[in-house]
Amino acid sequence: MTTQLEQLKSMTTVVADTGDFEAIALYQPQDATTNPSLLLKAVQIEKYRPLAIEAVNWAKGQGATDDVATVAADKLAVLIGAKLMEQVPGYVSTEVDARLSFDTLATVEKANHLLALYRDQGIDTSRVLIKIAATWEGIQAARILEEQGIKTNVTLVFSFAQARASAEAGAFLISPFVGRILDWYKADQPDADFNGANDPGVQSVTRIYNYFKEHGYNTIVMGASFRNISEIQELAGCDRLTISPGLLDELANNDAPLPRKLAPVDAPKAAAAALTEQTFRWDMNEEAMATDKLSQGIRQFAKDQVTLETMLTELAK
């Protein structure tokens, strides 16, 4: 009997949401993605510690002193990304420092720096997606990078406005965070029924996917941050889904039929005029969940980045 994981792979590109090389080898996803939180988890595992030491030693060799942890953190992200590329045939996403989320030019500069580090490793950078938070400034950085021929993954997407602005900027891919949307609504409406198709994260991604297909946007929709396999099942057919090892395991051990829920349209129609910055900011202001979760996500990634750099500082002593 075909497992749900195999059925899903027949209609959706499955991406591993982990920095754990063994999990990737086990589930054989097409792509892989990381973020500061996943990098932090990876270096806390003893078998991955040598990569952190290598990054620190490299940073020292570059003459880094006061900024050794920052330099080493970039190198570590690239070392892990390079390892992931050995295991997946597709793309690997590497995230820009979340502390740059409101600085367009600094984001562009960091992206180019990360790609230079990949090239130093002998990596084909056409397989690297630069991951950027979906602030207005981040989306404009994605626009610039895409114009430079650099593919972007716009992440921490919680609203339709973020998704639409990203598509209008020509982002290669967006990551709407299904589970984090559900978290917010469960806290706000604890007695509501959010099962199955009632899940607000599922509804958000469904709306975004349908809009992109209806209007012919090429931006890939990659649902992320799942809390249960029901959310994945409800989004079967989405362009890509990035899934944690635990949920990949559940899908691999479930052989029930998996019907397709999302599919492209035959004849796309023209889209409306592009969002202005003012409209984008107003729409975000009007959506409390998106405003809360975007801010929270940036703060958490920044916090984990600082923790990671603290660990690298200790290794450098």
N, C-alpha and C positions, 0 to 999 in steps of 0.2 A: 504494500500500500504506500502511495506517495505521501510524504509528510507535508504538513502545512508550510514548512519552511521551503521545501522544494516547489510546492504549488505557488507560493508567493514569489519565488525567484523567477517563475515563468511569466509573470506580469509586471513585476516591480524590481528595480535594482536594489539589492539588499546591501546595506552599508553597516560595518561594525562600529559601534559607538564605544570604542575602548582603545587603550594603548597596550593591552595584554596580547602579546604576540601568539601565545599558545591558544587563546580563545579564537583568534583569527584563523590560525591553522586548522582548528577543529571545525569551524562553521563555514569557511571558504566564502566570505562575502566578496562582492565585486570591488567595493571601495572601503576606505577607512577614514575616520575623522577623529581628531583630538581637540582638547581645549585645556586651559590651565588646570582645571580640576582633575581631568584624566591624567595629565602629565604628573601632577602631584601624587596621585594614587600610584602611578607606575614606579616613581622613584622611591616610594616607601616600601616597595617589594624588593627584597634583598637581591634577587637574581637580576634586577634591572639597575641596581646601584652602580655597576661599572660604567654605564652610559653617563651617569651624572658626574662621576669622577673624570671621565674622558672630557666632558664638556668644560669642567673647571680647569683641568690642565691645559686645554686648548686656549681658554680665555686668558690664563696666565701667560701662555706663550705669545699671545697677541699684545702683551704689555698692559693688559687691563689691571688696574689696582683698585681704586675706590668703586669702580663700576663692574668689578669682576663677576658679581652675581647676575647682573643684567645681561652682560655679554654671554655668560655661560648658559643662562636660561634660553636665549635665542638659539644657541648651538645645540642645547639639549632637545629643543623642539624639533630641530632639523635632524638630529641623530635618530630620534624616535620615528620621525616621519620617513626617513630613509629606510629604516628597518621595516616599517609597515609596507613600504613600496616593494620590498622583496617578497611580500606575502600576498598582496592583492594585485590584480592585473589593471585596476582602474586608478581612480583618483585618491589622493590623500589630502585632507584639509589640515592646514596649520594656521593657528589663530594668532592674530595681532594682539599685542598687549592691550587688555581691556582699559587700561588707564589712558589710552589714546582715543577713546571712543568719541570724544567731542572735538577732535583735532584732525581735520581732513588731510592736511599736508603731512603731518607727522605719521598718520596711518599709511599714506602712500610711501613715504620714506622707509618705514619699518617693513612694509611688504616687499619692497625692492631689496632691502637688506637681507631678509629671510631667503629670498630667491637666490641672492648671490651666495649665501651660505650653502644652499642646495647645490648650486653649480660647482662650488668648491668640493663637494662630495661626489661629483661626477654624476649627479642626478638629472634626469630629463625633467625640466621644470614645467613642461606642458602637462604633466600629471599632478601638479601641485595646485590646490585651490587655496587661495588666501581667504581666511575666515575673518569677518569683520562684523561688529555689532551693528544692528539696524537702527542706529540713530540717524538723524538727517545728515550729520557730518560724515558718518560712516558710509551711508548710501552714496554720497557724493564722491567719497574716496573710491568706492567700487566703480562708479562711472569713469573716473580718471584711469583706474587700473585696467578696466575692460578696454578702454580706448588705446591703452598701451599694449594690448594683447595678453594681459594677465587675467586669468580666470578667478572669479571671486565666489565665495560662499557667504552670503549675508545671513547672519545668525541672530538668535534672540528675537525672532519674529513672533509677535503676539497679536498683531492687528492687521486688518485688511489694508490700512493705509501704508504700513511698513512694507507689506508684500507688494502692493501696487507700485509704490515708489521705487522699489528695488527692480521690478520688471521694467519700469520706464527708464531706469538708469542702465539697463542692459546687463544686470548681474547674471552670471552663469547659473547660479543656484541660490535658493533661499532655504533656510531651516526654520519652519514654524514649530514651536515647542508645545506639542500636544498636551503632555502630562502636566506641565507647569500651568497651562491655562486651566485644566481641570482642577488642580490644587487650589487655585484662587477661588473658583466658583464653589467648590466644596466648603471652603472656609466661610465664604460669604453667604451661601445658602445650604446649610448642613442637612436640611430635610428634603432637598430636591432629589429627583431621580435623574442621575447622570449616567445611567448604564447604556451600553451599546451606542446606537445612533443619537442618543440624547446627550452624549458627552460633548461639552462645548469646545474642547480641543479638536475633536473629530469634525465638528460642524465648521470650525474655522478653517481647517485645512481643506475640507470639501469645497467650501465657498471659494477659497483662493485658487485651488486646482481648476475648478469649473470656469472661473473668470479668465484665468490664463489661457485655457484651451479655447474658450469661446472667442477670445480676441487675438489669438494667434501669437501670444508671447512665447519666446523660446526659453525663458527662464525656467529652470528645473525646480519642481517643488519636492523637497525632501523632508517629510515629517520626522520629528525628533522628539526625544524626551518622553518616552512612553512609560505609563504606569502599569499597564496590563496588556495581555495579548488581544483582548477585545478591541482596544483602540487600533491595533495593527490590522486586525481582521476587518474592521470597518473602513480602513483606508487601503485595502488590497486593490492594486492597480495604480496607485499613486506613482509618480515618476521614480522616486527613491524613498526609502525609509531607512533611517539609521537606528539600529536596535542594539540594546545592551546584551552581553553574553547570557544573562539569566533568561531573558525573554526569547533569545534565539534558541536556547535549550528547550523551552516550553513548546515553541513551534516545531522543533525537530522531533519532539516526542508526541505530537498530535497529528493523527492521520485522518481527521474529519475533513470533508470537502470544504474548500475555501472559495466561495464565490467572489467574482470581481465586483467591486463597488464603484470604482472610478474608472472612466475611460474618456479618451479625447473625442472631440466633435469632428464631423466631416468637413464643415464649411465655416471657418472662423470669420468673424466680422470685425470691422474697424473699432478700435478702442476710443474712449473719450480723450479729451485733451489732458495732458500730463498734470499731475498734482503740482501745485506751487508749494514753496516752503511754508507759507502761511497756512494753507489748507492742511498740509501734513501735520503741522504742529497743533492746529486746532482739533483735528480728528484724534490725535493722540491724547490731547487734553480731555476730550470728551469720553475717552474710553479708560476708565479707572484701572481695569485689570491690566491693560497693555502698558500703561504708564508705570504701575506698580511693579509688574514682572520684568520689564525692561531694566528699570533702575536696580531692582534686586539682583538680576542676572549679572549686570555689569559689576555691581559691588562684590558679588560672590567670586566672580572670575578674577577681579582685581585682588581680593583678599587671598585667594589661592595662589595667585602669581607672587604676592609678597611672601607667603609662607614658603613657596618653592625657592624663591631667591634667598630666603633666610637659611634654608637647608643647604643651598649651594655655597653660601658664605661660610657655613660651618665646615663644609668639606674642603674649602679653600685654605683653612687655617693650618 
